[in-house]
Amino acid sequence: MKRLVKGFILVFILTTLIQGVIYAAELDKTDQVIFKAMETELNRSLKKLKIEKDKPYFISYTIIDGNYVFMEATLGKFTKNDANHYRTAFARVKVGDYQYDNSIFKRKRRGRRVWGLRRRISIPLEDDLIAMRHKLWLLTDSQFKDAVNQFTRKKETEELQVKKEELADFSKAKPVEYYEETKKIDINRKAWEERLKSLSLIFKKHPEIEKSKISLQIWVEIKYLLNSERTRIKDHNIGYRIRIDASTISQDEIPVTSSYSFYGYKEDDLPTEAELKEEINKIIEDINKRLNPEVITGYLGPVLVESPASGFLFLKLIGRNILGDREKYENSRLLFYNRLNRKLVDRNISVYADPTIQYYNGVPVSDYYLYDAEGVRARRVNVIENGIFKNYLMTRTPIKGFEESNGYAYPTGRAKIEPGVSNLFVETKDKMSYEQLKEKLIALCKEQNLPYGLIIRKFDINRKIPTSTVKINVNTGEETPVFGCDAVSVSDLTILDKIIALADDEKVCNTYKGSCVAPSILIEELEFKENKDLFKKPPLIDSPLK
């Protein structure tokens, strides 16, 4: 009997996985109303929408029900303290068929506004079925008309061209049914308000710092997805983010910045007040150490990039180039495409992507999800194996050699779907300690008769330049802050080819466009040139804090 029961359970699990049906929670009344509104309008549109011979073959609705809290304090007072509840709907309507549809067609004037086209629409906050359906009806009608227009223009344009290859415009996917239990913002808001104001007051005792702020940003978005393939998903996008920023400009016109950022999925993930005080004091100490850095006008030699700054570098060099973007493919602009199954980096290095990892050694990794924006189950993808480039991260829009999605579809600000990086993990077979990496840096500098080497500790994520760099004396080991250089003359592939050693100190680097877990790295040669645009004028008169 026990064997029969175990066998039944195993068959049930296998059947469930094959069909893609996973129930994680029951639907509440709000969920039922939202799905009912989407399902009713989807079925009605599939049945009745038509312009001449054109009708939709695929429709997908996504409704985001979000709550957002943002607090920002400076010198003991709030500059922002907002909370917001919103519901937004997106729709994708496709005309034609999976092989050839209205997508993969570029308008003649990029960015041209199409009058009357609704890409997204606000949904009533109350659970009113008819009001929701009304909004979805307007959105669907607008998207369908635009899809027919695109499809007509695409056929007219391509009739005059020789089709290069038979590549489907949209790949099929198995239907999935998955529901998560509803999650809400759960913090003691009053306590955090007092905490942020108190922590921001610490900077008031340091008039040498011109600008400072500390912020808490929280969002909990419930994502409802329904499409004509019968995929039904209710899941969440959650973030609890603390950020501390401070900056000043020295009398030598040198901007000095320092920051701290932490990401979590619940209040318990966030640092304590004592830990945040410690981070603020580290920022103040770091700025004061770098107030009078040595200005260097150029450098060509080995560079050590510390973790987690190395994670940002990998995201910049590898992350943006492993996305299977169809438009770039058709325009021959996929940088790594000709390197498929060929060496890309040192053979000791492997890189994989995995959105299903939420914590790494207890530290939250910010780009976690189970199902992507197209309802495809996310999974691990080995991007680089022993230095060999193997895979792209794909949506349901194929490129040659990658005809199916592997779960990396992201929504953009333009309500479009594009491939995204998610979480990258850099591994190496041949690890060394950080101290050994530093010794190797010094040894390489001595071989090249260089008086010092460079160590990059932080990057400005927006400007993509080093903001905390020191030079290390090859004879004494003394470290001195330096300023004035920017890596401007090295191509991405050249940097990858010149990564020669990695440490064993992997850390999480969370950014707004993906995350990366990577160790400190040693680059054999990197060229920096003077960048006078980095210099700024200090204030003309003293701060009132002095």
FIKOLPA-604893 format. One record per residue (C-alpha): x, y, z; residue in three letters; residue number from 0. Coordinates in pm, whole numbers. Layout:
<pts>
PT|X|Y|Z|ala|NUM
...
</pts>
This chain:
<pts>
PT|0|0|0|met|0
PT|283|242|87|lys|1
PT|444|171|-250|arg|2
PT|114|239|-428|leu|3
PT|69|569|-241|val|4
PT|427|677|-320|lys|5
PT|375|578|-682|gly|6
PT|53|779|-705|phe|7
PT|222|1084|-553|ile|8
PT|515|1054|-796|leu|9
PT|282|1024|-1096|val|10
PT|82|1326|-975|phe|11
PT|398|1536|-933|ile|12
PT|534|1438|-1275|leu|13
PT|198|1507|-1442|thr|14
PT|179|1845|-1268|thr|15
PT|529|1944|-1378|leu|16
PT|471|1828|-1737|ile|17
PT|150|2029|-1761|gln|18
PT|318|2327|-1595|gly|19
PT|47|2356|-1327|val|20
PT|167|2455|-980|ile|21
PT|-65|2581|-709|tyr|22
PT|118|2770|-435|ala|23
PT|-188|2944|-288|ala|24
PT|-562|2986|-323|glu|25
PT|-703|3293|-496|leu|26
PT|-877|3552|-279|asp|27
PT|-1171|3771|-385|lys|28
PT|-953|4045|-537|thr|29
PT|-755|3788|-737|asp|30
PT|-1076|3633|-868|gln|31
PT|-1217|3969|-985|val|32
PT|-894|4064|-1163|ile|33
PT|-859|3728|-1339|phe|34
PT|-1228|3732|-1429|lys|35
PT|-1194|4077|-1589|ala|36
PT|-889|3967|-1791|met|37
PT|-1037|3634|-1894|glu|38
PT|-1372|3784|-2003|thr|39
PT|-1213|4053|-2220|glu|40
PT|-952|3814|-2360|leu|41
PT|-1214|3563|-2473|asn|42
PT|-1439|3838|-2610|arg|43
PT|-1151|3992|-2805|ser|44
PT|-1037|3659|-2951|leu|45
PT|-1390|3594|-3071|lys|46
PT|-1495|3936|-3199|lys|47
PT|-1189|4149|-3283|leu|48
PT|-1132|4162|-3658|lys|49
PT|-1027|4405|-3931|ile|50
PT|-1090|4251|-4272|glu|51
PT|-896|3920|-4259|lys|52
PT|-678|4013|-3965|asp|53
PT|-761|3896|-3615|lys|54
PT|-550|3830|-3305|pro|55
PT|-384|3491|-3268|tyr|56
PT|-230|3578|-2931|phe|57
PT|-336|3812|-2650|ile|58
PT|-167|3861|-2315|ser|59
PT|-273|4080|-2023|tyr|60
PT|-59|4182|-1727|thr|61
PT|-201|4378|-1435|ile|62
PT|34|4517|-1171|ile|63
PT|-125|4590|-833|asp|64
PT|146|4781|-650|gly|65
PT|210|4953|-321|asn|66
PT|507|5185|-284|tyr|67
PT|670|5365|8|val|68
PT|958|5608|-23|phe|69
PT|1120|5803|260|met|70
PT|1424|6027|224|glu|71
PT|1583|6232|501|ala|72
PT|1856|6495|499|thr|73
PT|2008|6654|811|leu|74
PT|1727|6531|1033|gly|75
PT|1436|6636|810|lys|76
PT|1235|6463|540|phe|77
PT|1277|6570|179|thr|78
PT|1035|6299|66|lys|79
PT|784|6081|248|asn|80
PT|540|5923|6|asp|81
PT|315|5620|-12|ala|82
PT|120|5515|-318|asn|83
PT|-119|5243|-432|his|84
PT|-157|5187|-804|tyr|85
PT|-289|4940|-1059|arg|86
PT|-159|4935|-1413|thr|87
PT|-247|4712|-1706|ala|88
PT|-39|4613|-2009|phe|89
PT|-154|4421|-2314|ala|90
PT|18|4240|-2602|arg|91
PT|-189|4171|-2909|val|92
PT|-36|3976|-3197|lys|93
PT|-175|3942|-3548|val|94
PT|-73|3673|-3799|gly|95
PT|70|3352|-3653|asp|96
PT|369|3229|-3453|tyr|97
PT|586|3204|-3764|gln|98
PT|506|3547|-3906|tyr|99
PT|330|3825|-3716|asp|100
PT|326|4202|-3663|asn|101
PT|636|4203|-3442|ser|102
PT|997|4235|-3560|ile|103
PT|905|4547|-3753|phe|104
PT|1086|4871|-3695|lys|105
PT|906|5198|-3756|arg|106
PT|1078|5431|-4002|lys|107
PT|1104|5707|-3743|arg|108
PT|1220|5557|-3418|arg|109
PT|1053|5702|-3113|gly|110
PT|774|5856|-3319|arg|111
PT|459|5888|-3116|arg|112
PT|154|5708|-3248|val|113
PT|-145|5924|-3160|trp|114
PT|-418|5743|-2970|gly|115
PT|-203|5434|-2900|leu|116
PT|-237|5312|-2542|arg|117
PT|64|5110|-2427|arg|118
PT|-51|5093|-2066|arg|119
PT|-358|5203|-1875|ile|120
PT|-453|5268|-1513|ser|121
PT|-694|5017|-1360|ile|122
PT|-948|5107|-1085|pro|123
PT|-820|5045|-734|leu|124
PT|-1160|4909|-630|glu|125
PT|-1249|4553|-728|asp|126
PT|-1515|4652|-982|asp|127
PT|-1544|4393|-1259|leu|128
PT|-1713|4615|-1519|ile|129
PT|-1480|4911|-1457|ala|130
PT|-1176|4685|-1502|met|131
PT|-1318|4529|-1816|arg|132
PT|-1387|4875|-1959|his|133
PT|-1020|4972|-1918|lys|134
PT|-897|4644|-2067|leu|135
PT|-1137|4687|-2360|trp|136
PT|-990|5030|-2441|leu|137
PT|-635|4898|-2409|leu|138
PT|-701|4591|-2625|thr|139
PT|-874|4791|-2897|asp|140
PT|-580|5032|-2920|ser|141
PT|-319|4754|-2925|gln|142
PT|-509|4552|-3186|phe|143
PT|-543|4846|-3427|lys|144
PT|-172|4918|-3392|asp|145
PT|-86|4549|-3446|ala|146
PT|-292|4536|-3768|val|147
PT|-128|4856|-3891|asn|148
PT|219|4717|-3817|gln|149
PT|138|4384|-3980|phe|150
PT|13|4551|-4299|thr|151
PT|318|4776|-4325|arg|152
PT|553|4487|-4249|lys|153
PT|408|4273|-4531|lys|154
PT|421|4563|-4776|glu|155
PT|783|4637|-4687|thr|156
PT|908|4279|-4692|glu|157
PT|737|4187|-5020|glu|158
PT|1010|4389|-5191|leu|159
PT|1289|4216|-4999|gln|160
PT|1440|3869|-5013|val|161
PT|1378|3693|-4681|lys|162
PT|1715|3584|-4544|lys|163
PT|1602|3292|-4330|glu|164
PT|1292|3123|-4197|glu|165
PT|1292|3222|-3832|leu|166
PT|972|3231|-3629|ala|167
PT|861|3568|-3494|asp|168
PT|728|3420|-3169|phe|169
PT|794|3088|-2999|ser|170
PT|534|2869|-2834|lys|171
PT|531|2802|-2461|ala|172
PT|354|2550|-2241|lys|173
PT|67|2694|-2036|pro|174
PT|140|2749|-1667|val|175
PT|-90|2801|-1371|glu|176
PT|80|2937|-1059|tyr|177
PT|-51|3140|-767|tyr|178
PT|141|3291|-475|glu|179
PT|-13|3395|-146|glu|180
PT|-75|3771|-136|thr|181
PT|213|3966|17|lys|182
PT|193|4321|154|lys|183
PT|432|4591|278|ile|184
PT|498|4500|640|asp|185
PT|703|4757|832|ile|186
PT|670|4979|1135|asn|187
PT|656|5297|931|arg|188
PT|661|5532|1229|lys|189
PT|973|5367|1367|ala|190
PT|1152|5391|1031|trp|191
PT|1059|5757|995|glu|192
PT|1225|5837|1327|glu|193
PT|1521|5613|1243|arg|194
PT|1594|5781|910|leu|195
PT|1572|6131|1055|lys|196
PT|1800|6037|1343|ser|197
PT|2057|5871|1116|leu|198
PT|2061|6161|869|ser|199
PT|2145|6398|1157|leu|200
PT|2489|6237|1191|ile|201
PT|2604|6424|879|phe|202
PT|2514|6758|1041|lys|203
PT|2829|6729|1252|lys|204
PT|3042|6707|938|his|205
PT|3019|7035|742|pro|206
PT|3298|6916|511|glu|207
PT|3033|6698|345|ile|208
PT|2817|6910|114|glu|209
PT|2536|6668|32|lys|210
PT|2399|6373|223|ser|211
PT|2082|6170|237|lys|212
PT|1946|5838|353|ile|213
PT|1643|5673|196|ser|214
PT|1418|5373|241|leu|215
PT|1235|5249|-67|gln|216
PT|982|4967|-50|ile|217
PT|765|4821|-323|trp|218
PT|539|4518|-333|val|219
PT|391|4456|-676|glu|220
PT|143|4174|-734|ile|221
PT|169|4064|-1097|lys|222
PT|-134|3903|-1260|tyr|223
PT|-63|3750|-1602|leu|224
PT|-315|3582|-1830|leu|225
PT|-270|3491|-2196|asn|226
PT|-459|3314|-2473|ser|227
PT|-245|3003|-2426|glu|228
PT|-417|2967|-2086|arg|229
PT|-122|3068|-1873|thr|230
PT|-243|3216|-1544|arg|231
PT|12|3352|-1296|ile|232
PT|-8|3552|-978|lys|233
PT|333|3633|-832|asp|234
PT|522|3923|-677|his|235
PT|802|4172|-732|asn|236
PT|924|4281|-388|ile|237
PT|1203|4512|-278|gly|238
PT|1320|4674|46|tyr|239
PT|1609|4906|-36|arg|240
PT|1818|5127|195|ile|241
PT|2056|5376|36|arg|242
PT|2298|5627|191|ile|243
PT|2471|5888|-27|asp|244
PT|2724|6156|62|ala|245
PT|2945|6381|-148|ser|246
PT|3155|6692|-147|thr|247
PT|3392|6889|-373|ile|248
PT|3740|6976|-255|ser|249
PT|3906|7311|-310|gln|250
PT|4109|7137|-581|asp|251
PT|3781|7086|-774|glu|252
PT|3776|6714|-704|ile|253
PT|3434|6556|-642|pro|254
PT|3445|6294|-369|val|255
PT|3147|6061|-330|thr|256
PT|3069|5761|-116|ser|257
PT|2758|5549|-80|ser|258
PT|2607|5240|75|tyr|259
PT|2319|5036|-62|ser|260
PT|2137|4733|73|phe|261
PT|1857|4529|-81|tyr|262
PT|1618|4286|87|gly|263
PT|1285|4107|49|tyr|264
PT|1144|4179|395|lys|265
PT|1205|4412|687|glu|266
PT|1410|4147|868|asp|267
PT|1662|4154|582|asp|268
PT|1742|4523|640|leu|269
PT|2038|4638|853|pro|270
PT|1977|4739|1213|thr|271
PT|2006|5101|1327|glu|272
PT|2346|5025|1481|ala|273
PT|2469|4872|1155|glu|274
PT|2348|5173|956|leu|275
PT|2529|5411|1197|lys|276
PT|2844|5211|1138|glu|277
PT|2802|5240|760|glu|278
PT|2747|5618|785|ile|279
PT|3065|5656|989|asn|280
PT|3252|5449|728|lys|281
PT|3123|5680|454|ile|282
PT|3235|5990|646|ile|283
PT|3577|5837|710|glu|284
PT|3610|5731|346|asp|285
PT|3529|6081|217|ile|286
PT|3774|6249|454|asn|287
PT|4050|6007|351|lys|288
PT|3993|6097|-14|arg|289
PT|3947|6473|22|leu|290
PT|4295|6543|-114|asn|291
PT|4376|6260|-353|pro|292
PT|4671|6257|-585|glu|293
PT|4572|6351|-940|val|294
PT|4719|6120|-1204|ile|295
PT|4707|6199|-1574|thr|296
PT|4739|5850|-1716|gly|297
PT|4813|5485|-1644|tyr|298
PT|4880|5170|-1845|leu|299
PT|4928|4854|-1646|gly|300
PT|4771|4590|-1421|pro|301
PT|4453|4675|-1230|val|302
PT|4287|4494|-941|leu|303
PT|3909|4538|-919|val|304
PT|3773|4453|-575|glu|305
PT|3448|4271|-511|ser|306
PT|3164|4375|-525|pro|307
PT|3281|4641|-779|ala|308
PT|3395|4353|-999|ser|309
PT|3031|4241|-1018|gly|310
PT|2934|4571|-1177|phe|311
PT|3218|4529|-1427|leu|312
PT|3096|4182|-1526|phe|313
PT|2742|4314|-1567|leu|314
PT|2875|4588|-1795|lys|315
PT|3105|4366|-2000|leu|316
PT|2915|4038|-2015|ile|317
PT|2559|4110|-1899|gly|318
PT|2460|4350|-2173|arg|319
PT|2612|4127|-2444|asn|320
PT|2446|3794|-2358|ile|321
PT|2092|3912|-2429|leu|322
PT|1936|3747|-2734|gly|323
PT|1787|4065|-2876|asp|324
PT|1621|3999|-3215|arg|325
PT|1662|4353|-3345|glu|326
PT|2036|4350|-3274|lys|327
PT|2061|4003|-3427|tyr|328
PT|1895|4112|-3751|glu|329
PT|2121|4419|-3766|asn|330
PT|2433|4207|-3698|ser|331
PT|2495|4390|-3369|arg|332
PT|2503|4095|-3129|leu|333
PT|2861|4142|-3016|leu|334
PT|2928|3785|-2900|phe|335
PT|2733|3601|-3171|tyr|336
PT|3039|3514|-3378|asn|337
PT|3203|3381|-3061|arg|338
PT|2943|3113|-2990|leu|339
PT|3119|2794|-2879|asn|340
PT|3449|2978|-2883|arg|341
PT|3677|3105|-2608|lys|342
PT|3561|3435|-2460|leu|343
PT|3750|3452|-2129|val|344
PT|4015|3256|-1940|asp|345
PT|3928|2883|-1936|arg|346
PT|3918|2884|-1556|asn|347
PT|3613|3114|-1564|ile|348
PT|3250|3008|-1590|ser|349
PT|2941|3231|-1573|val|350
PT|2580|3131|-1526|tyr|351
PT|2252|3320|-1487|ala|352
PT|1982|3211|-1242|asp|353
PT|1679|3426|-1146|pro|354
PT|1552|3158|-905|thr|355
PT|1827|3227|-648|ile|356
PT|1697|3472|-386|gln|357
PT|1985|3465|-134|tyr|358
PT|2357|3402|-174|tyr|359
PT|2530|3305|153|asn|360
PT|2248|3478|338|gly|361
PT|2271|3801|135|val|362
PT|1964|3897|-77|pro|363
PT|2016|3892|-454|val|364
PT|1794|4160|-605|ser|365
PT|1670|4012|-933|asp|366
PT|1486|3706|-809|tyr|367
PT|1176|3569|-984|tyr|368
PT|1023|3233|-1079|leu|369
PT|828|3336|-1393|tyr|370
PT|932|3605|-1637|asp|371
PT|721|3878|-1799|ala|372
PT|594|3631|-2065|glu|373
PT|493|3365|-1813|gly|374
PT|787|3136|-1887|val|375
PT|946|2949|-1598|arg|376
PT|1288|3095|-1516|ala|377
PT|1583|2859|-1506|arg|378
PT|1957|2845|-1475|arg|379
PT|2144|2909|-1798|val|380
PT|2515|2834|-1832|asn|381
PT|2634|3135|-2030|val|382
PT|3008|3066|-2025|ile|383
PT|3150|2720|-1955|glu|384
PT|3526|2696|-1891|asn|385
PT|3582|3016|-2086|gly|386
PT|3360|2911|-2382|ile|387
PT|3054|3123|-2468|phe|388
PT|2754|2889|-2482|lys|389
PT|2415|3057|-2443|asn|390
PT|2209|3372|-2478|tyr|391
PT|1937|3479|-2235|leu|392
PT|1615|3461|-2435|met|393
PT|1257|3581|-2452|thr|394
PT|995|3419|-2676|arg|395
PT|1133|3614|-2972|thr|396
PT|1388|3374|-3126|pro|397
PT|1726|3425|-3286|ile|398
PT|1904|3161|-3494|lys|399
PT|2022|2879|-3273|gly|400
PT|1801|2989|-2984|phe|401
PT|1443|2923|-3088|glu|402
PT|1284|2902|-2742|glu|403
PT|1263|3123|-2435|ser|404
PT|1468|3029|-2130|asn|405
PT|1278|3267|-1900|gly|406
PT|1453|3606|-1928|tyr|407
PT|1177|3836|-2058|ala|408
PT|1162|4177|-1888|tyr|409
PT|910|4461|-1927|pro|410
PT|1060|4797|-2027|thr|411
PT|943|5150|-1953|gly|412
PT|790|5158|-2302|arg|413
PT|565|4860|-2217|ala|414
PT|777|4640|-2444|lys|415
PT|925|4300|-2367|ile|416
PT|1301|4265|-2395|glu|417
PT|1560|4016|-2264|pro|418
PT|1714|4103|-1928|gly|419
PT|2020|3991|-1734|val|420
PT|1872|3879|-1401|ser|421
PT|2137|3733|-1165|asn|422
PT|2486|3648|-1289|leu|423
PT|2725|3424|-1098|phe|424
PT|3097|3417|-1180|val|425
PT|3291|3105|-1086|glu|426
PT|3654|3001|-1123|thr|427
PT|3839|2674|-1076|lys|428
PT|4167|2838|-974|asp|429
PT|4099|3067|-675|lys|430
PT|4346|3258|-462|met|431
PT|4307|3476|-155|ser|432
PT|4267|3852|-189|tyr|433
PT|4615|3903|-42|glu|434
PT|4762|3667|-302|gln|435
PT|4579|3862|-574|leu|436
PT|4732|4184|-445|lys|437
PT|5080|4024|-437|glu|438
PT|5031|3915|-799|lys|439
PT|4936|4274|-891|leu|440
PT|5258|4403|-733|ile|441
PT|5465|4133|-905|ala|442
PT|5322|4224|-1248|leu|443
PT|5396|4593|-1187|cys|444
PT|5755|4516|-1094|lys|445
PT|5798|4308|-1411|glu|446
PT|5689|4614|-1612|gln|447
PT|5903|4856|-1407|asn|448
PT|5593|5040|-1283|leu|449
PT|5623|5225|-951|pro|450
PT|5263|5144|-857|tyr|451
PT|4951|4952|-955|gly|452
PT|4586|5053|-934|leu|453
PT|4306|4909|-720|ile|454
PT|3945|5001|-805|ile|455
PT|3710|4976|-507|arg|456
PT|3390|5137|-633|lys|457
PT|3221|5235|-958|phe|458
PT|2971|5510|-1029|asp|459
PT|2693|5291|-1170|ile|460
PT|2533|5574|-1368|asn|461
PT|2848|5724|-1523|arg|462
PT|3030|5387|-1537|lys|463
PT|3355|5532|-1405|ile|464
PT|3566|5444|-1099|pro|465
PT|3482|5664|-798|thr|466
PT|3715|5509|-542|ser|467
PT|4061|5420|-670|thr|468
PT|4393|5383|-491|val|469
PT|4746|5332|-613|lys|470
PT|4959|5076|-432|ile|471
PT|5334|5137|-405|asn|472
PT|5516|4827|-530|val|473
PT|5800|4871|-279|asn|474
PT|5619|4970|40|thr|475
PT|5265|4844|-21|gly|476
PT|5134|5185|84|glu|477
PT|4795|5275|-65|glu|478
PT|4719|5632|-176|thr|479
PT|4383|5763|-308|pro|480
PT|4405|5887|-668|val|481
PT|4171|6079|-896|phe|482
PT|4140|6213|-1248|gly|483
PT|4135|5906|-1469|cys|484
PT|3872|5724|-1667|asp|485
PT|3897|5390|-1851|ala|486
PT|3829|5513|-2203|val|487
PT|4048|5324|-2447|ser|488
PT|3977|4955|-2382|val|489
PT|3711|4755|-2566|ser|490
PT|3489|4513|-2376|asp|491
PT|3637|4203|-2533|leu|492
PT|3991|4321|-2461|thr|493
PT|3913|4354|-2090|ile|494
PT|3763|4005|-2080|leu|495
PT|4067|3859|-2253|asp|496
PT|4294|4020|-1994|lys|497
PT|4130|3888|-1676|ile|498
PT|4406|3657|-1551|ile|499
PT|4325|3580|-1186|ala|500
PT|4030|3572|-947|leu|501
PT|4009|3568|-569|ala|502
PT|3788|3364|-336|asp|503
PT|3597|3660|-190|asp|504
PT|3269|3651|-387|glu|505
PT|3021|3925|-293|lys|506
PT|2679|4033|-419|val|507
PT|2656|4342|-639|cys|508
PT|2291|4454|-670|asn|509
PT|2210|4717|-933|thr|510
PT|1890|4845|-1094|tyr|511
PT|1968|4641|-1408|lys|512
PT|2064|4302|-1277|gly|513
PT|2280|4153|-1005|ser|514
PT|2614|3977|-1009|cys|515
PT|2799|3759|-760|val|516
PT|3169|3780|-840|ala|517
PT|3510|3777|-666|pro|518
PT|3785|4035|-690|ser|519
PT|3968|4012|-1023|ile|520
PT|4307|4100|-1163|leu|521
PT|4322|4254|-1511|ile|522
PT|4660|4214|-1678|glu|523
PT|4653|4553|-1849|glu|524
PT|4414|4844|-1850|leu|525
PT|4467|5193|-1986|glu|526
PT|4343|5506|-1813|phe|527
PT|4358|5854|-1956|lys|528
PT|4306|6191|-1796|glu|529
PT|3944|6305|-1795|asn|530
PT|3915|6675|-1715|lys|531
PT|3535|6653|-1728|asp|532
PT|3547|6476|-1392|leu|533
PT|3653|6796|-1215|phe|534
PT|3388|7030|-1070|lys|535
PT|3382|7376|-915|lys|536
PT|3327|7386|-536|pro|537
PT|3065|7620|-380|pro|538
PT|3170|7985|-377|leu|539
PT|3091|8039|-8|ile|540
PT|3101|7814|297|asp|541
PT|2820|7586|404|ser|542
PT|2586|7729|673|pro|543
PT|2677|7421|880|leu|544
PT|3028|7559|936|lys|545
</pts>
